[in-house]
């Protein structure tokens, strides 16, 4: 059986980047529906902090010279993801009592979308991560540097609404 014959043609022409974004939104939305928007909030807050820490890493006292000597993009991407994971875990521990309280379908979907937007912006702002996987020119044009601040502020505003 020919697999593309089972799906409509418009479905086969969706870029992979958008499919990944929708999968992340659905995962975060299901998690927010199950256990509340706490993880999506922490994910959104950890993103700009991780970008900031990654950007100042080359100027730090002890690590800066070692970091600038690195040339492999996957090592730099691993460092960026390690910073993000550490910040995420620390923020999650700081706000552990602040999570919980599952929300309805609409609030869960809004939390999933906002957390995904923050994560996509983080991914696009670190060139080593983009070299591992480029989500596409449409996503870069929509969530790129010119609009990153507006997307972060909008994401935080929506997450504050969902939490209230």
The 8 nearest C-alpha neighbors of each residue, nearest first, counted from 0:
[[1, 2, 4, 5, 3, 6, 7, 11],
 [0, 2, 4, 3, 5, 6, 7, 11],
 [1, 3, 4, 5, 0, 6, 11, 7],
 [4, 2, 5, 6, 1, 11, 7, 8],
 [3, 5, 2, 6, 1, 7, 0, 8],
 [4, 6, 3, 2, 7, 1, 0, 8],
 [7, 5, 3, 4, 8, 10, 11, 2],
 [8, 6, 10, 9, 11, 5, 4, 3],
 [7, 9, 11, 10, 6, 12, 3, 4],
 [10, 8, 12, 11, 7, 13, 6, 14],
 [9, 11, 8, 7, 12, 13, 6, 14],
 [10, 12, 8, 9, 13, 7, 6, 3],
 [11, 13, 9, 10, 14, 8, 15, 7],
 [12, 14, 11, 10, 15, 9, 17, 18],
 [15, 13, 16, 17, 12, 18, 135, 11],
 [14, 16, 18, 17, 19, 13, 134, 135],
 [17, 15, 134, 19, 18, 14, 135, 20],
 [16, 18, 20, 19, 15, 14, 21, 13],
 [17, 19, 15, 21, 16, 20, 22, 14],
 [18, 20, 22, 16, 17, 21, 23, 15],
 [21, 19, 17, 23, 18, 22, 24, 16],
 [20, 22, 24, 18, 23, 19, 25, 17],
 [21, 23, 19, 25, 24, 20, 26, 18],
 [24, 22, 26, 20, 25, 21, 27, 19],
 [25, 23, 111, 21, 27, 112, 22, 26],
 [24, 26, 28, 22, 23, 27, 29, 21],
 [27, 25, 23, 29, 28, 24, 22, 30],
 [28, 26, 111, 30, 24, 29, 25, 31],
 [27, 29, 111, 107, 108, 25, 31, 30],
 [30, 28, 32, 26, 31, 27, 25, 33],
 [29, 31, 27, 33, 28, 32, 34, 26],
 [32, 30, 35, 36, 107, 28, 34, 33],
 [31, 33, 29, 107, 30, 101, 102, 35],
 [32, 34, 30, 31, 101, 35, 29, 102],
 [35, 33, 101, 99, 31, 32, 30, 100],
 [36, 34, 101, 31, 99, 100, 37, 102],
 [35, 37, 31, 39, 38, 110, 40, 107],
 [38, 36, 98, 40, 39, 35, 41, 99],
 [39, 37, 41, 40, 36, 42, 91, 98],
 [38, 40, 114, 42, 36, 41, 37, 110],
 [41, 39, 37, 43, 38, 42, 36, 44],
 [40, 42, 38, 44, 43, 39, 45, 91],
 [43, 41, 39, 45, 40, 44, 114, 38],
 [44, 42, 117, 114, 40, 41, 46, 45],
 [43, 45, 41, 46, 42, 40, 47, 48],
 [46, 44, 42, 48, 87, 43, 86, 41],
 [45, 47, 49, 48, 43, 121, 44, 117],
 [48, 46, 50, 49, 45, 51, 44, 121],
 [47, 49, 51, 45, 50, 46, 52, 44],
 [50, 48, 52, 46, 83, 51, 47, 45],
 [51, 49, 47, 53, 48, 52, 54, 46],
 [50, 52, 48, 54, 49, 53, 47, 55],
 [53, 51, 49, 55, 54, 50, 56, 48],
 [52, 54, 50, 56, 51, 55, 49, 79],
 [53, 55, 51, 52, 56, 50, 57, 49],
 [56, 54, 52, 58, 53, 57, 51, 59],
 [55, 57, 53, 59, 58, 54, 63, 52],
 [58, 56, 63, 55, 59, 66, 67, 64],
 [59, 57, 63, 56, 55, 60, 62, 64],
 [60, 58, 63, 56, 57, 62, 61, 55],
 [59, 61, 63, 62, 58, 64, 57, 56],
 [60, 62, 63, 59, 64, 65, 58, 66],
 [61, 63, 65, 64, 59, 60, 66, 56],
 [62, 64, 57, 59, 66, 58, 65, 61],
 [65, 63, 67, 66, 62, 68, 57, 61],
 [64, 66, 68, 62, 63, 67, 69, 61],
 [65, 67, 63, 68, 64, 69, 57, 62],
 [68, 66, 64, 69, 65, 57, 63, 70],
 [69, 67, 65, 66, 64, 70, 63, 71],
 [70, 68, 67, 66, 71, 65, 75, 74],
 [69, 71, 72, 68, 67, 75, 74, 66],
 [72, 70, 74, 73, 69, 75, 127, 76],
 [71, 73, 75, 127, 74, 76, 70, 130],
 [72, 74, 76, 75, 71, 77, 127, 131],
 [75, 73, 77, 76, 72, 71, 78, 69],
 [74, 76, 72, 78, 77, 73, 127, 79],
 [77, 75, 127, 73, 79, 128, 74, 78],
 [78, 76, 74, 80, 75, 79, 81, 73],
 [77, 79, 81, 75, 76, 80, 82, 74],
 [80, 78, 76, 82, 77, 81, 75, 53],
 [79, 81, 83, 77, 82, 78, 84, 76],
 [82, 80, 78, 84, 83, 79, 77, 85],
 [83, 81, 79, 85, 80, 84, 86, 49],
 [82, 84, 80, 86, 49, 81, 85, 87],
 [83, 85, 87, 81, 86, 82, 88, 80],
 [86, 84, 88, 82, 87, 83, 89, 81],
 [85, 87, 89, 83, 84, 88, 45, 90],
 [88, 86, 84, 90, 45, 85, 89, 83],
 [89, 87, 91, 85, 90, 86, 84, 92],
 [90, 88, 86, 92, 91, 87, 85, 93],
 [91, 89, 93, 87, 92, 88, 86, 94],
 [90, 92, 88, 94, 89, 93, 95, 87],
 [91, 93, 95, 89, 90, 94, 88, 96],
 [94, 92, 90, 91, 95, 89, 96, 97],
 [93, 95, 97, 91, 92, 96, 90, 98],
 [96, 94, 92, 97, 91, 98, 93, 37],
 [97, 95, 94, 98, 99, 93, 92, 91],
 [96, 98, 94, 95, 99, 37, 93, 91],
 [99, 97, 37, 96, 95, 35, 94, 100],
 [98, 100, 35, 34, 101, 37, 97, 36],
 [101, 99, 35, 102, 34, 98, 36, 37],
 [100, 102, 35, 34, 32, 33, 99, 31],
 [103, 101, 32, 35, 106, 107, 100, 104],
 [102, 104, 106, 105, 107, 32, 101, 108],
 [103, 105, 107, 106, 108, 32, 102, 28],
 [106, 104, 108, 107, 103, 109, 102, 110],
 [105, 107, 109, 108, 103, 161, 104, 102],
 [108, 106, 28, 31, 110, 104, 32, 105],
 [107, 109, 28, 111, 105, 106, 110, 104],
 [108, 110, 106, 112, 111, 107, 113, 105],
 [111, 109, 107, 113, 108, 112, 36, 39],
 [112, 110, 28, 27, 24, 108, 114, 109],
 [111, 113, 115, 109, 24, 110, 114, 116],
 [114, 112, 154, 116, 110, 115, 111, 109],
 [115, 113, 39, 43, 117, 111, 116, 112],
 [114, 116, 118, 112, 113, 117, 24, 119],
 [115, 117, 113, 119, 118, 114, 112, 120],
 [116, 118, 43, 120, 114, 115, 119, 46],
 [117, 119, 121, 115, 120, 116, 46, 122],
 [120, 118, 122, 116, 121, 117, 115, 123],
 [121, 119, 123, 117, 122, 118, 142, 116],
 [122, 120, 118, 124, 119, 46, 123, 117],
 [121, 123, 119, 120, 124, 125, 128, 118],
 [122, 124, 120, 121, 125, 129, 119, 143],
 [125, 123, 121, 122, 120, 126, 144, 50],
 [124, 126, 127, 128, 123, 122, 129, 121],
 [127, 125, 129, 128, 130, 124, 123, 122],
 [126, 128, 76, 130, 72, 129, 125, 75],
 [127, 129, 76, 131, 130, 126, 125, 122],
 [130, 128, 133, 126, 132, 131, 127, 123],
 [129, 131, 127, 128, 132, 126, 133, 72],
 [132, 130, 128, 129, 127, 133, 73, 76],
 [133, 131, 129, 130, 134, 128, 135, 127],
 [132, 134, 129, 135, 130, 131, 16, 128],
 [135, 133, 16, 132, 138, 136, 139, 15],
 [136, 134, 133, 137, 138, 16, 139, 14],
 [135, 137, 139, 138, 140, 134, 133, 141],
 [138, 136, 140, 139, 135, 141, 134, 142],
 [137, 139, 141, 140, 136, 135, 142, 134],
 [138, 140, 143, 136, 142, 137, 141, 135],
 [141, 139, 137, 143, 138, 142, 136, 144],
 [140, 142, 138, 139, 143, 137, 146, 136],
 [141, 143, 139, 138, 140, 147, 120, 146],
 [144, 142, 139, 140, 145, 141, 146, 147],
 [143, 145, 147, 146, 142, 124, 148, 123],
 [146, 144, 143, 147, 148, 142, 149, 140],
 [145, 147, 149, 144, 148, 143, 142, 150],
 [148, 146, 144, 150, 149, 143, 145, 142],
 [149, 147, 151, 150, 146, 152, 145, 144],
 [148, 150, 152, 146, 151, 147, 153, 154],
 [149, 151, 153, 147, 148, 152, 154, 146],
 [152, 150, 154, 148, 153, 149, 155, 147],
 [153, 151, 155, 149, 154, 150, 156, 148],
 [152, 154, 156, 150, 151, 155, 149, 157],
 [153, 155, 113, 151, 157, 152, 156, 150],
 [154, 156, 158, 152, 153, 157, 159, 151],
 [157, 155, 153, 159, 154, 158, 152, 160],
 [156, 158, 160, 154, 159, 155, 153, 161],
 [159, 157, 161, 155, 160, 156, 110, 162],
 [158, 160, 156, 162, 157, 161, 155, 163],
 [161, 159, 157, 158, 163, 162, 156, 106],
 [160, 162, 158, 159, 106, 163, 157, 110],
 [161, 163, 159, 160, 158, 36, 37, 35],
 [162, 160, 161, 159, 158, 157, 106, 102]]
